[in-house]
Structures are given as C-alpha cells and as structure tokens.
Amino acid sequence: MSNKENTTVDIDYAESAVPKNQRRSLITMFMIMLGFTFFSASMWVGQQLADGLDFAGFVGALVIGGAILGMYTGLLGYVGADSGLSLDLLSRKAFGAKGSYLPSAMIAFTQIGWFGVGVAMFAIPVANELLGGSRVAEWILIIVAGACMTASAYFGIKSLTVISYIAVPMVAILGTVAMVMAVMRGDGTIVDQFAKSSGTLTVIGGAGLVVGSFVSGGTATPNFSRFAKNGKVGFITTVVAFLIGNSLMFFMGGISSIFVGGNDIFEVMINLGLFYLAILVLGLNIWTTNDNALYSAGLGLANIFNKKKKPMVLFSGIFGTLLADWLYWNFCGWLNILNCTLPPVGIILVVDYFVNRKEYDTPEVTRTVNWFAVIGVILGALVANLVKWGMASINGMAVAVVFYLIGNAVNGKNAK
C-alpha cells in the first residue's frame, strides 16, 4: 500500500503554519511583496492626486498615506511571519472556526472581483490599441490573460515567486524610464507641470485616497508574509515594499494624467511610441497583483468549504475571468465600498494576536464564533462607509477595535 498520500507536502501550507525550514529569504520576500503592491488601479488614484494637488501636496499625500498604509500592512506582515499563519488561519483564532467564514468570504469576494477587473484592464486597452477594439479579440485576450494568471496562482508560492522575480524589475525599470522620458519631453519641470493641474484636493484628503487605494488588498498580507524568516523580516519587507511599490504606481498615474491626460503608464508609453513595451509592462504589472489576489481568494474559499486550495483557485480564476468584462464596467464602485469593510478585519487580527498571544502557540481553535469580533467588523464597515469625516478605513478600524476590546474584556471576566 502506497504512503504517497501521507507524504505529500502542501507547499502552500493552507491548513497549517509554514515551518521555519520552509521560509523564504529576505530578497525573495521583498520581491513577492513588491509585486503584490504593483496594482494598476493605484494609478487611477495617482491621476486623482495629480489632478487635485501641486507637486508638494502630491508628495505630502504619498508620505502621510504611505506611512499609515505601511504601518497597517507592516503589522499584518509581522503577525503573518511571526505565526506562520495565513489570514484565514489567523481568522479562525480571532473570529472562531465558523466566525472565520466572514473574513474569508470578504477577502475571497473582493479579490475575485479585483482579479476580474485586472484581467479586463489588460485586455480592453490592448484590444483597442492593437486590434481595433474588436470584441472578439477582447474576449480572446481576457481568456488568455485569465488562464495565465490563474495558472500561476494555481501552482502556489513557487510560481508567485518566479513571476515576481521576472515582473518586478521589468515594470520598475521600464516604467521609470517612461516617466523620465515623458517629463523630459514636457514643458518645464515636473513641479511646473503639477502646478498646472492643482485643484481643490487637500493633502489629508489625498492621503485618504492613498490609504484607501490598497488597504483592502493589504489585508491579505499574512498570506504572503508568513513565508518570511521571522516577524521582523515580515514587517520590514512589507513596509518597504508598500512604500516603494505604491509610490511608484501613484507617480505613474500622476505622470500619465499630466502628460497624456490618462491614468496608466501604458498610455504614456503608447504616446512615447513604446507600443510593445507598453503591452509588456501593462501585462506584467497586472499579473503580479492578480495572481496574488487569486491565491488569497483560493485560501479563503478553501477555509469556508473545507476544500483544498488548488480547486478553489481554479474555480475563482474561471469565475473571475468569465465575469471580467462585466466586473470592469459595473463593479468597481461596489468594490470600493467593499474595500472599506476589510480594514476592520485586519486590525482585529493584529490586536487579537498581541492580546491573546499564547493561544497562537497551538493549532487548536477553541471558539466556534467570536461574536464581538464579527460584530466589530460589521460596525466598523458601516462606520467606514457612512461616516464622511476623516479617513474611512481608519474610522472603521477604530470602531472595530474598540468593540472587540470591550468584548475581549467581557469574555475575560466570564472566563474567571
């Protein structure tokens, strides 16, 4: 009788902590996390910042918003690396075995949505520029891109690593060269160009846009940082990657807005006559985020349905690909609303890890549902979406933490 089934190792450790001897190097983790932050939709925010701020305000918004986003994701990076647990396994501890279905469903739903949007963000402009806007060509590109991105997520962390090592340097170098060329061909300095487009956006308002741009995706940070050598490496690589990667995306969007009136470095490169390089940069930039999104969606669905990760990744990829065109044109507004619901999840995971640290030393989950964590997320999401004062994500996190800590104190008294 074969023991193959008993000796097969899940290299993605969807159901257990990543062992210390399976952790990745600092450089590898930096590449993975940097690829994770290369999010084309962040360029849309860069356009908004450039349209509403002068250059000093643009940089100020990046620094303030980047610091907040970096600290949030950095703490999640630390927790993931220190525990070796994915977001979904951390949720089982903080929210309970059944309660974890809420954060798992939220992350899976939003990441499948953004995956579909990302696929269409590649296919639609390429079809328009290369193939005259043919709907048939657009759908062929959607299917091919969706299949490639799904395949890399299907094969797990090793495949994500390979894609990151290829894509990150190419996108960073080619994108930066394109920005420099655009600035050199413009009238005056980059400061002069930004001054022409300055509007009514405040620096704090801009910082809020920076935080909101990737705070939902950043909540999935433990899914990747758990492969770091230790908590310190997980924290540092996450913070640095978010500061560099997000800032680069915002600058690309800002430069695009100023010099060609667009919101993507793709349009800048097309304007510069770098057609095929533009397609390469667009595709690789979206790929590095999309395979990570699908990977997280697969882990979330695996937790909910008690299935293996790979079939769930495959299902997510097919679903997101088939709905890509519809998602692109109809769902971005809803996804932005959903983005505000995830930060309360992330902050509760961080707080629970530090407050109840000893419970994470064993794999057993003692609670079925932690209602204070669940209700904390619901209240935080409502406040984030309905309260217009301040930054939506921070408002939501503050409410969620307060309610969770009250519940933790009540549970502690009841235990005595």
Secondary structure by P-SEA (a helix, b strand, c coil): cccccccccccccccccccccccccaaaaaaaaaaaaccaaaaaaaaaaaacccaaaaaaaaaaaaaaaaaaaaaaaaaaaaacccaaaaaaaacccccaaaaaaaaaaaaaaaaaaaaaaacaaaaaacccccaaaaaaaaaaaaaaaaaaaaacaaaaaaaaaacaaaaaaaaaaaaaaaaaaccccaaaaaaaacccccaaaaaaaaaaccccccccccccccccccaaaaaaaaaaaaaaaaaaaaaaaaaaaaacccccaaaaaaaacaaaaaaaaaaaaaaaaaaaaaaaaaaaaaaaacccaaaaaaaaaaaaaaaaaaaacccaaaaaaaaaacaaaaaaaaaaaaaccccccccccccccaaaaaaaaaaaaaaaaccccccaaaaaaaaaaaaaaaaaaaaaaaac
